[in-house]
Amino acid sequence: MTRLTPDSREVTVGELAERSGVAASALRFYEREGLITSRRTSGNQRRYSRETLRRIAFIRTSQRLGLPLATIREVLGLLPDDRTPTREDWARISECWRADLDSRIRTLQRLRDNLTDCIGCGCLSLDRCALSNPYDELASHGPGPRRLIED
């Protein structure tokens, strides 16, 4: 494994891929999506700052939580450009989606608690679906699924 030394302020896409565990193609995708940035050498090769490792870790963790890239991009835009983000910066931006995560947790808890009744349902307009359609409220809107599981 490549070890980044204190003197190495920039890394190649290959080094960043090896160190982060993210494929080089995914890093290029993240860059196209505006999640990370690089500078180009005179030979048009990408060079990433060491701080990009933290951004990638944040992106990967956020993706594992099910957050869409647009949301991740928006929150990463709150980080300072003129300095390395601090622990306080990271804590501040992680608060941006606390309410969304709390909502997701409640939905998953409801799903877990009502899973027996939901297995095999396949239709969100059944009169027994206490999770998504209590008391068959959606029947008045016609047959078939009417909405995703939401609060």
C-alpha positions, 0 to 999 in steps of 0.5 A, spaced: 500 500 500 502 506 498 503 511 504 502 518 504 508 522 507 508 529 510 511 531 504 506 529 499 501 534 498 498 531 492 497 524 490 495 521 483 488 518 481 492 511 482 495 513 489 488 516 491 484 510 489 489 505 493 489 509 499 481 510 499 479 503 497 475 507 491 476 505 484 479 510 479 473 510 475 469 512 481 474 518 483 473 520 476 466 520 476 466 523 483 470 529 480 465 529 474 459 530 479 463 536 483 464 532 489 471 532 489 476 536 485 483 536 482 488 540 478 491 538 472 499 537 471 502 540 464 501 533 462 494 533 463 494 528 469 490 529 475 493 531 482 489 531 488 490 534 495 491 529 501 485 532 504 481 529 498 481 522 502 477 525 507 472 528 502 472 521 499 471 517 506 465 522 507 462 521 500 462 513 501 459 514 508 454 518 506 452 513 500 452 507 505 447 511 509 443 512 502 443 519 501 443 521 494 449 524 490 446 531 489 445 532 497 452 530 498 454 535 493 450 540 496 453 539 503 460 538 501 459 545 498 459 548 505 466 546 506 471 551 506 475 552 500 481 556 503 483 551 508 483 544 510 476 542 514 477 542 521 473 537 525 468 542 527 467 543 520 465 536 519 461 536 525 457 542 522 455 539 515 453 532 518 448 536 522 445 538 515 441 531 514 440 529 521 432 530 520 433 526 514 436 521 517 432 521 523 426 520 519 429 514 515 430 511 522 423 512 524 421 509 517 425 503 518 423 502 525 416 502 522 418 497 517 421 492 522 415 493 527 410 491 521 414 487 517 410 481 518 404 484 515 408 487 509 411 481 506 408 479 500 403 485 500 406 488 493 400 493 493 400 499 498 392 500 497 391 494 501 386 495 507 391 491 512 397 495 510 398 499 517 405 502 515 403 505 508 396 505 508 392 505 515 385 504 514 386 503 506 386 511 505 389 510 499 383 506 496 379 512 494 385 514 489 384 508 485 388 501 484 395 499 485 401 503 489 400 510 490 406 512 494 413 510 497 413 509 504 414 516 507 412 519 514 
